[in-house]
């Protein structure tokens, strides 16, 4: 399999999931700025939408969209417990988390990376994100991870987008449960491995 990624982008989420699952794959750097691969290949020819992540299976089938990709990866390694079994209520709880992270958190950060966005507008988005983090802080009050005692692919996704707080100037220091959770996820060997592979850690 091939994972098309850009360092620190939302593709870090499936990158983490692949390491957690122990699945062999080829990471392929796809610049989100130039939309070119390192060999000069036009990335739009691989993903017409131009963004990462994209997972290419051994038979050439391509999967887009991080939440779908991480569930696929989790199902390839069921003994790793990265996602509850399909059809169970807990699986829908996972999808609930992945949807929340994608629509409320991930997309909430997007305007903060837009250089054309006025600061006043950015502050509105920051306030919305902080209100969501305040709610998350409460959700994590008695949990090790989002789903309870076990790490899931939702944790990898939330960890990825929460890493964007610092570069966008979003202060989340006032959320102790979130901070403890972020440190817990960041200390996982698979997370460290994925971040080192992307040049995010030395």
N, C-alpha and C positions, 0 to 999 in steps of 0.2 A: 504494500500500500504506500501511497504518497500523501503527505500532508503539506499543502501549500499554506505558508504562514508568513507573517511579518513580525519582527521582534516586538514583543510587548502589546501587540494588537489582540483582538478578541480570539485570535487563533491560538493564543497561549492556553485557552481552556481545553480544546481537544488535544493539544500537545501534552498537557498534564494528564489527561485521561488515558492517552496511549501509554505513557510511562507507568501510570498506576495499574493499567491492565497487563503490562508486560508484553505488549504486542510489538513485533518488529515492524518498522516502517521507515520510509525515506523522507526526511524533511526537505522541502523545496522552498527556498526563499523567494517570495514574490513581493516586490516592493509595492506598497500602497501609494507611493508618490509617482514613480515612473511607470508603474504597471508593466514592468519587464522582469523576466527571470534573469538570473546571473549570466546565462548564455545569450541573452538578448531576445529571447522568445517573448512575443507579445502575450501577456497574461490574459488579455481580453479574449484571445483565441481559446483559452482553457475555461475561463469563467467570464461570460459576456457581461456580468454585473461588475467585474473588476475588483471585487473585494475578497478578503480571506475571512474564515478558513474555507478550504475546499479539500475534501478527502477523495482520493482516486483509489478505487479498489483494484485488486489484482487483475480483474477482467476488464478494466477500463471504465467501469461504471463510476460516475462522479456524484458525490453527495455535497450539497451546499447547506448552509445555515448551521451555526454552532450547536444549538439545542438538539437538532436531529442527529448531527454527527456524534455528539458525545453519548447519546442513547444507543446508537449503533455500536460504538466502541464498547460500551458497558455490556451490551448483550453478547458480544464476542467473547467476553471473559466473565461468565456468570458467577464463578466461584470467588471473584474479587469483591462482590457485593457493592459495585459502583452505582447500581440502580436496582430498585425492587423489581420483582418479576412482573412481566407484562400481564395486564388484566387485573392486577390487585389494586386496592384502593391506594396503597402506598405508592404505586407507580404513578397514579394520577396526582398524588401529592408532589412527587418529583417534577412532573410536568407543570404543576402549579408554580413551583419555585422557578423552574427554567423560564416560564412565560413572564413571571414577575421580574426576574433579573433582566430579561431581554427587553421588555417594554418599559419598565419603570426606571431601571438603573442604567443599562447599556445605552439606550436611546437618550436618556437624560444627560449623559456625558457628551454626546455627539456635538451639541452646539458649543461646548467649552473648547473644543479643538478647532473651531471655525474662526479663523483670523478676521473674517469680515463681520462677525457677530459683535454688536456693541456691548460694552462692559455692563451697562444697565440690564440688558437682556440676559447676559451671562449670570448676573447676580440672581435673577429670577429662577433660572435653572438650578443654580447652586442651592438656593433656599428649598426648592422642591426635592432635590437629592438629599439634603440634610434631614428633611422631614421623613423621607423614606428610610434613611439610616437610623433615625431615632426609633422608628417602628421595628426595624431589624434588630437593633440593640435589645429591645424588649423580648423579641422572639428568641434571642440567643441567651437569655438570662439563665436558663436551666438546661442548656444543651451544649454538647461538645461541637456538634455540627448542625447544619440546617435541618437534617432529617432525624436528628437525635444523637445516638452514640457512634454512628458509623459515617465516615466520609462518603459523599456521593459526588457524582459529576456536577451537581448544582453548586457544591462548595468550590470546585475548581473554576466554575464560571463566575461566581460572585467574587472570588479572590482576584481573578483577572481584571474585572472592571473596577474593583476597589483599589487596585494598584494605580489607577488613573487619578485618584484624589490628589496626591502630592503634585504631579506635574500640572494639574489644572488649578491648583491653589484652593482646593476644597478642604476645609479644616474639619476633620472627623475625630479629633483628639478627645472630644467630650463623650465618646461612646465606649466605655470600658469593656463591655461584653463583646462588642464588635472588634475592638483592638486585640483582645485575648484570642478570639476566634481567628483573626487574620494571622496572628503570630503562630497559632497552632497549625493552620493550613500551610503557612510558609515554611515551617520546619519539616514538613513531610519530605522524605528522600526523593520521591517522584517529582514533587513540585520543584525542589532544588535542582534536580537533574534537568527538567524542562527549562527552567529559567537560565541555567548555565549554558544550555545548548543555544539559547537565543541571545546570549551575551548580556543578560540582565543581572547576572551574578558572576563574581570572579571565582 
